Amino acid sequence: MGYNVMSATCPSRVVLHRIGARWTVFVVNALEDGPLRFTVLAEKIQGVTPKVLTETLRAMEEDGLLARVDYAEQPPRVEYGLTGLGRSLLGPLRAVREWAETHVPEILEARERAHSARQD
């Protein structure tokens, strides 16, 4: 069966929505070097609230992109790490990240021109 993301009923839209979700990109990038505890992950991803990070992690775990490991220790310790499927996103997301970081000046200049044009 072929998938077509442009089709309104195609399940690939759900996948694309997960990948394109605001915080998914940051979580994948933050976990690139290995598993992290929730607090460390939250510190790495500046600006994300604990509630939103929790929701994002749960959704990514449900989609098979990351694994949550609960260690039977005192005090309790939980770590989140990318699965093989999640790691397969690193290449495509790295390309998008590099594109974004490379083109920041051009985007900011375009925004400034648009803003200036609206004020004239």
Secondary structure, DSSP 8 states (H G I E B T S, - for coil): ----TTSTT-THHHHHHHHHSTTHHHHHHHTTTS-EEHHHHHHHSTT--HHHHHHHHHHHHHTTSEEEEEE--SS-EEEEEE-HHHHTTHHHHHHHHHHHHHTHHHHHHHHHHHHHHHH-
